[in-house]
């Protein structure tokens, strides 16, 4: 067994030995925050939003594309007011008619909160297994019915965006392979690194520092042997990280004296029985996975846009110059204008956030997407392109 595998094996089975023990003399305590009603629960999660993290220089990601050492990507561009905006997205070129099968590795994190409460005697563990089961059976991996056909969410979204640019037979697809699931990894969270909340029904919610979860994820990926063509997805159940979720990209050693680009997604999963639909189950995952597909290296620039719709008094400049397809209708003060879309798979109803197609950023009138759409999965939620900040 390699040293890396030995370390990971220890990490996977490491018990939280401090459970039930009194806090160390210098261990700070932190009261459990009480969320007084459903409105407070909604405000709690609404304040977090989503993030794109990390950044890879365009020249570096272009070299990665040319070397074809990771998942397939293609490059294109659009122009606004005489300025060209190049972009790189996941998949083979739409004109090629080639289908892509994207490999993913789901890494469940069992978040063990210890030493909370005024006496430091409140401990709670968040089991990620229900979240993983729900995610792997969701429309992100299983076919479901959408306005432009039946299929997986990301595939149908990208096919809508490039319908008029793909091969004549419309054989182009971006499929998500059946995911591999790693054993759950225990993470200890103390008052130094997290906050524990509880609603009046007794349901616990956890939140950890963004840098804490990011460093944990990067450390785990150093120990795991993840192929460069595989997307790691870290999952927590009813635990957030100062954000509902994020996707990131950064250079790492390739073991051969050079570098490669590592990408991953962190997504929270929130129980639909205790949170509003806009935050429930896979709403965060569909946001982050679609953003990774459209901007895997977090370097696709667009004109800085204002949150839609422009007629909402709460609309403001996003100060976001990235092609983040989930943010216009899933972040900011106007996200309440775009309720979650219910998508059934079998007997389970999943909640998906509204996303924009890339044409929304590109000032295309009409949109070159299927049906002239700007948004997905509800094509009626936005009928005009972005308004830019000036």
NORPEPE-V881535 format. One record per backbone hydrogen bond with DSSP energy under -0.5 kcal/mol. NH is the residue of the N-H (numbers start at 1). CO is the residue of the C=O. E is the energy in kcal/mol with one decimal. If there is no record, write none. Layout:
BEGIN
nh=NH co=CO e=E
nh=NH co=CO e=E
END
This chain:
BEGIN
nh=6 co=2 e=-2.3
nh=7 co=3 e=-2.5
nh=8 co=4 e=-2.3
nh=9 co=5 e=-2.6
nh=10 co=6 e=-2.0
nh=11 co=7 e=-2.0
nh=12 co=8 e=-2.5
nh=13 co=9 e=-1.3
nh=14 co=10 e=-0.8
nh=17 co=15 e=-1.4
nh=19 co=16 e=-1.6
nh=21 co=18 e=-1.8
nh=27 co=24 e=-1.9
nh=28 co=26 e=-0.6
nh=30 co=115 e=-0.5
nh=33 co=196 e=-2.4
nh=35 co=33 e=-0.5
nh=35 co=198 e=-2.6
nh=36 co=34 e=-0.8
nh=41 co=37 e=-1.8
nh=42 co=38 e=-2.5
nh=43 co=39 e=-2.3
nh=44 co=40 e=-2.1
nh=45 co=41 e=-1.8
nh=46 co=42 e=-2.8
nh=47 co=43 e=-1.8
nh=48 co=45 e=-1.2
nh=49 co=45 e=-1.1
nh=51 co=245 e=-1.9
nh=53 co=247 e=-2.8
nh=55 co=249 e=-0.6
nh=56 co=297 e=-1.4
nh=60 co=57 e=-0.6
nh=61 co=57 e=-2.2
nh=62 co=58 e=-2.5
nh=63 co=59 e=-1.6
nh=64 co=60 e=-1.9
nh=65 co=61 e=-2.3
nh=66 co=62 e=-2.2
nh=67 co=63 e=-2.1
nh=68 co=64 e=-1.3
nh=69 co=64 e=-0.9
nh=71 co=228 e=-0.7
nh=74 co=89 e=-2.3
nh=76 co=87 e=-2.3
nh=78 co=85 e=-1.4
nh=80 co=83 e=-2.4
nh=83 co=80 e=-2.1
nh=85 co=78 e=-3.7
nh=86 co=84 e=-0.6
nh=87 co=76 e=-3.1
nh=89 co=74 e=-2.4
nh=90 co=293 e=-2.7
nh=91 co=72 e=-3.0
nh=96 co=93 e=-1.7
nh=97 co=93 e=-0.6
nh=97 co=94 e=-1.0
nh=98 co=93 e=-0.5
nh=100 co=173 e=-1.9
nh=102 co=100 e=-0.5
nh=102 co=175 e=-3.3
nh=103 co=101 e=-0.5
nh=103 co=229 e=-0.8
nh=105 co=231 e=-2.3
nh=106 co=180 e=-3.1
nh=107 co=233 e=-3.2
nh=108 co=106 e=-0.6
nh=108 co=182 e=-0.5
nh=109 co=235 e=-2.7
nh=110 co=108 e=-0.6
nh=110 co=185 e=-2.6
nh=111 co=109 e=-0.9
nh=111 co=126 e=-1.0
nh=112 co=110 e=-0.7
nh=112 co=187 e=-3.2
nh=113 co=111 e=-0.7
nh=113 co=124 e=-3.1
nh=114 co=189 e=-2.7
nh=116 co=122 e=-2.2
nh=117 co=30 e=-2.7
nh=120 co=117 e=-1.4
nh=122 co=116 e=-3.0
nh=123 co=121 e=-0.6
nh=124 co=113 e=-2.4
nh=126 co=111 e=-2.3
nh=127 co=125 e=-0.7
nh=132 co=128 e=-2.2
nh=133 co=129 e=-2.5
nh=134 co=130 e=-2.2
nh=135 co=131 e=-2.6
nh=136 co=132 e=-2.6
nh=137 co=133 e=-1.0
nh=138 co=135 e=-1.6
nh=141 co=138 e=-1.8
nh=142 co=138 e=-3.0
nh=144 co=151 e=-2.3
nh=146 co=149 e=-2.5
nh=149 co=146 e=-2.0
nh=151 co=144 e=-2.5
nh=153 co=139 e=-2.8
nh=156 co=152 e=-2.5
nh=157 co=153 e=-2.5
nh=158 co=154 e=-2.7
nh=159 co=155 e=-2.4
nh=160 co=156 e=-1.8
nh=161 co=157 e=-2.0
nh=162 co=158 e=-2.2
nh=163 co=160 e=-0.7
nh=164 co=368 e=-0.6
nh=165 co=162 e=-1.8
nh=166 co=162 e=-1.3
nh=167 co=94 e=-1.6
nh=170 co=167 e=-2.2
nh=175 co=100 e=-3.2
nh=177 co=102 e=-2.5
nh=177 co=175 e=-0.6
nh=180 co=104 e=-2.2
nh=182 co=106 e=-2.9
nh=185 co=108 e=-2.3
nh=186 co=11 e=-0.7
nh=187 co=110 e=-2.7
nh=189 co=112 e=-3.1
nh=193 co=190 e=-1.9
nh=194 co=190 e=-1.3
nh=195 co=207 e=-2.9
nh=197 co=205 e=-3.3
nh=198 co=33 e=-2.5
nh=199 co=203 e=-2.2
nh=200 co=35 e=-0.8
nh=202 co=199 e=-2.0
nh=205 co=197 e=-2.5
nh=206 co=238 e=-2.4
nh=207 co=195 e=-2.1
nh=208 co=240 e=-2.0
nh=209 co=193 e=-2.1
nh=213 co=209 e=-2.1
nh=214 co=210 e=-2.3
nh=215 co=211 e=-2.3
nh=216 co=212 e=-2.2
nh=217 co=213 e=-2.5
nh=218 co=214 e=-2.3
nh=219 co=215 e=-2.2
nh=220 co=216 e=-2.5
nh=221 co=217 e=-2.2
nh=222 co=218 e=-1.2
nh=223 co=219 e=-1.1
nh=223 co=220 e=-0.5
nh=224 co=220 e=-2.7
nh=226 co=224 e=-1.0
nh=227 co=225 e=-0.5
nh=230 co=227 e=-1.9
nh=231 co=103 e=-2.8
nh=232 co=230 e=-0.7
nh=232 co=263 e=-0.7
nh=233 co=105 e=-2.8
nh=234 co=265 e=-3.1
nh=235 co=107 e=-1.9
nh=236 co=267 e=-1.5
nh=238 co=236 e=-0.6
nh=238 co=269 e=-3.6
nh=240 co=206 e=-2.4
nh=241 co=243 e=-2.3
nh=244 co=49 e=-3.5
nh=245 co=49 e=-0.6
nh=246 co=266 e=-2.3
nh=247 co=51 e=-1.0
nh=248 co=264 e=-2.1
nh=249 co=53 e=-0.8
nh=250 co=262 e=-2.0
nh=252 co=260 e=-2.9
nh=254 co=258 e=-1.9
nh=260 co=252 e=-2.7
nh=262 co=250 e=-3.2
nh=262 co=260 e=-0.6
nh=263 co=261 e=-0.5
nh=264 co=248 e=-1.4
nh=265 co=232 e=-2.2
nh=266 co=246 e=-2.9
nh=267 co=234 e=-2.8
nh=268 co=244 e=-2.1
nh=269 co=236 e=-1.7
nh=270 co=281 e=-0.5
nh=274 co=271 e=-1.9
nh=275 co=271 e=-1.0
nh=279 co=276 e=-2.0
nh=280 co=276 e=-0.6
nh=280 co=277 e=-0.9
nh=281 co=270 e=-2.7
nh=283 co=280 e=-2.6
nh=284 co=281 e=-0.6
nh=286 co=282 e=-3.1
nh=287 co=283 e=-1.2
nh=288 co=284 e=-2.5
nh=289 co=285 e=-3.0
nh=290 co=286 e=-1.7
nh=291 co=287 e=-1.8
nh=292 co=288 e=-2.5
nh=293 co=289 e=-2.1
nh=294 co=290 e=-1.9
nh=295 co=291 e=-2.1
nh=298 co=295 e=-1.6
nh=301 co=299 e=-0.9
nh=302 co=321 e=-2.6
nh=305 co=320 e=-0.8
nh=306 co=387 e=-2.8
nh=307 co=316 e=-2.6
nh=312 co=309 e=-1.7
nh=315 co=312 e=-2.3
nh=318 co=305 e=-2.5
nh=321 co=319 e=-0.5
nh=323 co=300 e=-2.4
nh=324 co=322 e=-2.2
nh=325 co=323 e=-0.9
nh=327 co=324 e=-1.1
nh=328 co=324 e=-0.7
nh=330 co=326 e=-0.8
nh=331 co=327 e=-1.8
nh=335 co=332 e=-1.3
nh=336 co=333 e=-0.5
nh=337 co=334 e=-2.2
nh=338 co=335 e=-2.0
nh=341 co=352 e=-3.2
nh=342 co=340 e=-0.5
nh=343 co=341 e=-0.5
nh=343 co=350 e=-2.7
nh=345 co=348 e=-2.8
nh=348 co=345 e=-1.8
nh=350 co=343 e=-2.4
nh=350 co=348 e=-0.6
nh=352 co=341 e=-2.5
nh=352 co=350 e=-0.6
nh=355 co=376 e=-3.1
nh=356 co=325 e=-2.6
nh=357 co=374 e=-2.7
nh=360 co=357 e=-1.9
nh=361 co=358 e=-1.0
nh=362 co=358 e=-0.8
nh=363 co=360 e=-0.6
nh=364 co=359 e=-1.2
nh=365 co=363 e=-0.5
nh=370 co=160 e=-3.0
nh=372 co=369 e=-2.3
nh=373 co=370 e=-1.7
nh=374 co=382 e=-0.6
nh=376 co=355 e=-3.0
nh=379 co=377 e=-0.9
nh=381 co=378 e=-1.6
nh=386 co=360 e=-2.7
nh=389 co=304 e=-2.6
END
